[in-house]
Amino acid sequence: MPPRLALRSLLLLGASTALLAQGPLTPPGAPTPQGKALAQVEPREDLNRLAGDAGATRVISVPGSYYLTGNLIGDAGKAGIRVETSHVTIDLNGFRLDGGAGGTTGVQITSGPTDVAVRNGRLLSWPTGVGAPSGTPASVNLHDLVIAGCGDGVSLASAASATATRVHVYNGAGSGIVLTGTFASVAAQCTVSHQRAAASGTAVGILAAVVSQCAVTDVHNSGGDIIGIQGQEISDCWVAFVVATGTGNAQGIAGGSVSRCRASDIYGSVAVTGIRGATVHECSAIQGGTNIAVPSDATGIAADAVANCSVRQVRGGTNAAVGISAPRVADSVVVSVTGVAPVGIGGYRLASGCTVTDLFETGGGASAGFSCPTAGETRNCQASNAGSRGIHHAASGAVRGCTVSDLSSGSGIVCDSVSNLIEDNLVTRCTNGILFPSGNSLVVRNRVTFVSGTRFSPPANAQVGPEIATPGTITNTNPWANFSF
């Protein structure tokens, strides 16, 4: 190697050795803890180590976070856990709080406490799973609980505010989840099923001010009325097989604003309603009707305003049956209503864009696809196979742009009172066409076809466009003419 190249290699080797030097590697002393203990991060107390008293197996009297380290079996005549203070979190930690033989309430919250949370576990075989029988707790939060084999699952009607999230109640002997009825209570993503109540009052699957994404199925009450879901704002819920097995009324859903919900198989012995609310939107009610033993009045949907809803198979047996009953009904469908004098859509002042098909009479009385009892309007609606009257107005009103068909023994449009506007309608394949026996009505631009009986019945003082009934080329150019054949 040339001398100059050898010198350069030695210099580079020396520089590399200097860069790699790390100093002394001997530690200055033994390692010491640098983090925090679990008790410092979240101080938690073992519930299984707490003391009890004559009324509860475990008593929480100090604010804090508590958890189970194993299943806890209650004592006869006692609550499982009693909360006497505010700011308490109970984590059941996936374990079971069991009522054993004769316990009273799984988690009991006394009067006064606020900010109480119970989560993540199972409560079994208590007369009440979570309750506040002795007072009015200010705030209770329940989530991720399974409550089985209890009387009432959750009983917090007296709470100032309460929430239940992913709480599942089943196989009980009372109501499912009952929170305060004020707007401070919310039930979300909860289920209640297989409850068998014997309450002389009203049993409820879920009661809260706001109820969303919940389901109630197979809930019965043998002692009185029953409601699947009750609240002020109810959305995206489903109820099925809500049954008053004794002498009582049954309602699938009862609320203020009800949207995107479904009620099916609602049965009772007095009166049955699939969905009842102030406003009902984008909902469906299917097969409300009679108890096997005793017939009952049946209504699919009853509200102040109904829009974009569907009702099917409303069965009143030998009693009255109505698909939808509301002052305002829009863009809704009713299919198959059975009962005495069944009505597809009734009690309205305005019905628009609706369809009614298949009414079946089981006794006396006159049925009607659309029944308007007061001054009102039926607009752009359709009735088919709708009993004895397709559209019936008992008082003054307007029938415009409607189609009535296939009433083999009925009349298409019947207006009983004076001062009606009957315009631009089609009546086809009915026994009678358009009947308006009282005067002061305006009847224009209607078509009555394939009618075997009376096509029009104008009184002397009605204003009626000329009736064109002669076959052949139409030469009459009157824009108000009515057509029939």
Secondary structure, 3 states (H helix, E strand, C coil): CCHHHHHHHHHHHHHHHHHCCCCCCCCCCCCCCCCCCHHHHCCEEEHHHCCCCCCEEEEECCCEEEECCCCEECCCCCEEEEECCCCEEEECCCCEEECCCCCCEEEEECCCCCCEEEEEEEEECCCEEEECCCCCCCEEEEEEEEEECCCEEEECCCCCEEEEEEEEEECCCCCCEECCCCCCEEEECCEEEEEEECCCCEEEEEECCEEECCEEEEEEECCCEEEEEEEEEEECCEEEEEEECCCCCEEEEEEEEEECCEEEEEEECCEEEEEEEEEEECCEEEEEEECCCCCCEEEEEEEEEEECCEEEEEEEEEEEEEEEECCEEECCEEEEEEEEEEEEEECCCEEECCEEEEEEECCCCCCEEEEECCCEEEECCEEECCCCEEEEECCCEEEECCEEEEEEEEEEEEECCCCEEEECCEEEEEEEEEECCCCCCEEECCEEECCCCCCEECCCCCEECCEECCCCCCCCCCCCCEEEC
